[in-house]
Amino acid sequence: MNARAETIADKPIFRDAYRKRRGVVPIDAFHQKDAKGKLHMIKRADGEPLAIAAIWKNWKNPHTGQWERTFATIMVSANAAVASVHDRMPLIIEKQDLDRWLGTEEDPRDLLQPSADGAPCMKSLSRGRTARALRSRRCSPPASSRACRDLSSGACIAAICSRRHLPASACIRTA
């Protein structure tokens, strides 16, 4: 699920989580299709992990009775680097802003802006390379662990990995 940065503080479905339960999703890269369906990989030029802004919530599954943690990533207007591919992109929290984003400030609205135009770099993927890139560059344990450690000095809140075959304990870290 995605939440629009422009309305996250006001929409009832996201408002409380935005004020009290913000997190980051550490990733190496994200993929975006352009209007023609061509896949592009967007990552940092320096190779450092990206911290994608997220909000999270616990809810009780009515079918199983189990408590589950769900999250939504926050989307902003695309910066110049991504705009040629798509009009939206994930909100990237810079290293110097992590403490504020993960802290107790109820409305860090000024952080809800696209990253600087040169922050992520983009690489187009050909058909043959697309499947290999998706298999090898998804969230792997070393990358997510390193990202979590590098991004927040061990206080990684709701850092969530998307690879299905990893156990939840390897993917979700809470403070």
C-alpha positions as CSV (number, residue, x, y, z in Angstrom):
1,M,0.0,0.0,0.0
2,N,1.1,3.5,-0.7
3,A,0.3,6.8,1.1
4,R,0.5,10.1,-0.7
5,A,2.7,12.6,1.2
6,E,0.4,15.4,0.3
7,T,-2.5,13.9,2.3
8,I,-0.9,11.6,4.9
9,A,-1.3,14.0,7.8
10,D,-5.0,14.6,7.1
11,K,-6.5,11.3,5.8
12,P,-8.1,9.3,8.7
13,I,-6.6,6.0,7.5
14,F,-3.0,7.3,7.7
15,R,-3.2,10.2,10.2
16,D,-2.5,8.4,13.5
17,A,0.3,6.2,12.1
18,Y,1.9,9.3,10.5
19,R,2.0,11.0,13.9
20,K,3.0,8.0,16.0
21,R,4.3,5.1,14.0
22,R,6.8,6.1,11.3
23,G,9.5,3.8,10.0
24,V,11.8,3.2,7.2
25,V,12.2,0.4,4.7
26,P,15.9,-0.1,3.9
27,I,16.4,-1.1,0.3
28,D,19.2,-1.2,-2.2
29,A,17.1,-0.1,-5.2
30,F,13.5,0.2,-6.4
31,H,12.1,-0.5,-9.8
32,Q,9.7,1.6,-11.8
33,K,8.1,1.0,-15.2
34,D,7.8,3.8,-17.6
35,A,4.7,4.5,-19.9
36,K,6.0,2.0,-22.4
37,G,6.4,-0.7,-19.8
38,K,10.2,-0.6,-19.7
39,L,11.6,-1.4,-16.3
40,H,14.1,1.0,-14.7
41,M,16.2,0.4,-11.5
42,I,16.6,3.4,-9.3
43,K,19.3,3.4,-6.6
44,R,21.8,5.7,-5.0
45,A,24.8,6.6,-7.1
46,D,27.1,6.0,-4.1
47,G,25.8,2.5,-3.6
48,E,24.5,3.3,-0.1
49,P,21.0,1.9,0.9
50,L,17.9,4.0,0.5
51,A,15.7,4.6,3.5
52,I,12.1,4.6,2.1
53,A,9.7,6.4,4.5
54,A,6.8,4.3,5.8
55,I,4.1,4.2,8.4
56,W,2.9,1.1,10.2
57,K,0.0,-0.3,12.1
58,N,-0.9,-3.4,14.1
59,W,-4.3,-4.9,13.5
60,K,-6.1,-8.1,14.5
61,N,-6.9,-10.3,11.6
62,P,-10.6,-11.2,12.0
63,H,-10.2,-14.6,10.3
64,T,-7.3,-15.9,12.3
65,G,-7.4,-13.8,15.5
66,Q,-3.7,-13.1,15.1
67,W,-2.2,-9.6,15.4
68,E,-0.5,-8.5,12.2
69,R,1.8,-5.6,11.4
70,T,1.1,-3.8,8.1
71,F,2.8,-0.9,6.5
72,A,2.4,1.7,3.8
73,T,5.3,3.4,2.0
74,I,5.0,7.1,1.4
75,M,5.0,8.5,-2.1
76,V,6.0,12.0,-3.3
77,S,6.1,13.8,-6.7
78,A,9.1,12.5,-8.7
79,N,12.3,14.5,-8.7
80,A,14.1,15.3,-12.0
81,A,16.0,12.0,-11.9
82,V,12.8,9.9,-11.8
83,A,10.3,12.2,-13.6
84,S,11.3,10.9,-17.0
85,V,10.0,7.4,-15.9
86,H,7.1,8.1,-13.6
87,D,5.4,11.1,-11.9
88,R,5.7,9.6,-8.4
89,M,8.5,8.1,-6.3
90,P,9.0,6.7,-2.8
91,L,9.9,9.3,-0.2
92,I,13.6,8.8,0.6
93,I,14.7,9.8,4.1
94,E,18.3,11.1,4.1
95,K,20.7,9.8,6.8
96,Q,20.8,13.2,8.5
97,D,17.0,13.2,8.9
98,L,16.5,9.7,10.2
99,D,16.5,10.6,13.9
100,R,13.8,13.2,13.3
101,W,11.7,10.9,11.1
102,L,11.9,8.0,13.6
103,G,11.5,10.3,16.6
104,T,8.5,11.6,18.5
105,E,7.9,14.8,16.5
106,E,4.2,14.5,15.5
107,D,4.4,16.4,12.2
108,P,7.8,16.5,10.4
109,R,6.0,17.8,7.3
110,D,9.0,19.5,5.9
111,L,10.6,16.0,5.3
112,L,7.7,15.1,3.0
113,Q,9.6,16.3,-0.1
114,P,11.2,14.5,-3.0
115,S,14.9,13.9,-2.6
116,A,17.4,16.2,-4.2
117,D,17.4,15.8,-8.0
118,G,20.8,14.0,-8.1
119,A,20.2,11.7,-5.1
120,P,19.1,8.5,-6.9
121,C,20.6,7.4,-10.2
122,M,18.7,5.4,-12.7
123,K,19.6,2.4,-14.8
124,S,17.3,0.9,-17.6
125,L,17.0,-2.8,-17.6
126,S,16.8,-4.9,-20.8
127,R,14.5,-7.9,-20.9
128,G,17.2,-10.4,-20.2
129,R,18.7,-8.4,-17.3
130,T,15.4,-7.6,-15.7
131,A,14.7,-11.0,-14.2
132,R,18.3,-11.4,-13.0
133,A,18.2,-8.0,-11.5
134,L,15.0,-8.6,-9.7
135,R,16.2,-12.0,-8.4
136,S,19.6,-10.7,-7.2
137,R,18.8,-7.2,-6.0
138,R,15.8,-7.7,-3.9
139,C,16.1,-7.4,-0.2
140,S,18.7,-9.9,0.9
141,P,19.6,-10.5,4.5
142,P,23.1,-8.9,4.3
143,A,21.8,-5.9,2.5
144,S,18.8,-5.3,4.8
145,S,20.9,-5.9,7.9
146,R,23.6,-3.6,6.7
147,A,21.0,-1.0,5.7
148,C,19.3,-1.2,9.0
149,R,22.6,-0.9,10.9
150,D,23.9,1.9,8.6
151,L,20.8,3.9,8.5
152,S,19.8,4.1,12.1
153,S,22.6,2.8,14.3
154,G,20.7,-0.3,15.5
155,A,17.4,1.5,16.2
156,C,15.7,0.5,13.0
157,I,11.9,0.8,13.4
158,A,9.6,-1.2,11.1
159,A,12.4,-2.0,8.6
160,I,10.6,-4.5,6.4
161,C,12.1,-6.8,3.8
162,S,10.0,-8.0,0.9
163,R,11.6,-11.3,0.0
164,R,8.9,-13.9,0.8
165,H,11.1,-16.9,1.7
166,L,12.9,-15.1,4.6
167,P,11.4,-15.5,8.1
168,A,9.6,-12.5,9.5
169,S,12.3,-12.3,12.2
170,A,14.9,-11.6,9.6
171,C,12.8,-8.9,7.9
172,I,11.1,-6.9,10.6
173,R,13.1,-5.0,13.2
174,T,11.5,-2.9,15.9
175,A,13.1,-0.6,18.5
